[in-house]
Amino acid sequence: MIEKATTKKISPDELQRYARHIVLRDIGGSGQTKLKNARVLVIGAGGLGTPVLQYLNAAGVGAIKLVDFDKVNISNLQRQVIFDETQVGLSKVESARENLLKQNPYTDISIHDYPLDEANVDSLVGNCDVVVDGTDSFASRKVVNRCCMKNGIPLVFGAISQWEGQVSVFTGKPCYECIFPEEPTGEMARTCSELGVLGSLPGIIGTIMASETIKLITGAGKILERRLLIWDALYGESRTIRTAYRKGCPTCGVETV
Ligand SMILES: [Zn+2]
């Protein structure tokens, strides 16, 4: 039997909670209802994933799925402001859920305490409306990109290193692999733990990723598809570059017709 999808309505208490969205022209009551009925997968409860989680949760996204396998480390607290000292050594997904439910009890948060891989990506991405990738692993990003493009699910991408961050949204051509076809090597492959990262940078990039997710769900504005936003915190500058389909891309270039 096919389960009939029912639209969940906003309760009077939620009307008060989301009042500033409801008066906002491009969201309104209908946009807030779309948020309540949306399902978002957030990959990684790290620097980028945690501000995404906090803002999507506060904004009233109805169902959030979170996958990460790590534990909270003392060195995370410099930028992952969702966690506190009492949670050092504990599971990231459980600690994040505990704090998110304190922030907004109306959200349905499901947690998956294991690494995302090729074997489980389909079930994780499954029936989600948007996927937000907050990982810093090229291999994982590629697997997620392939799954999202195959299923026609929009993918919000972000990356950070030292003082600079990038954001884009992939909805088809071009996809992540068009822009980043090869695994980075040498200096480019070094992680935040080796090169360092400004504490507030993932907050900036993560909240832009959350904003793109809200726009995707509500249909507001113009999303960052076919564009890559680059934010340079050291010089306080940003620029947006056009991105293009890469001929022969193995992910989005194969015609299925
Ligand atoms: Zn592609």
Boltz pocket constraint, residues with backbone or C-beta under 6 A from the ligand:
constraints:
  - pocket:
      binder: B
      contacts: [[A, 172], [A, 173], [A, 174], [A, 175], [A, 176], [A, 177], [A, 178], [A, 179], [A, 246], [A, 249], [A, 250], [A, 251], [A, 252], [A, 253]]
      max_distance: 6.0
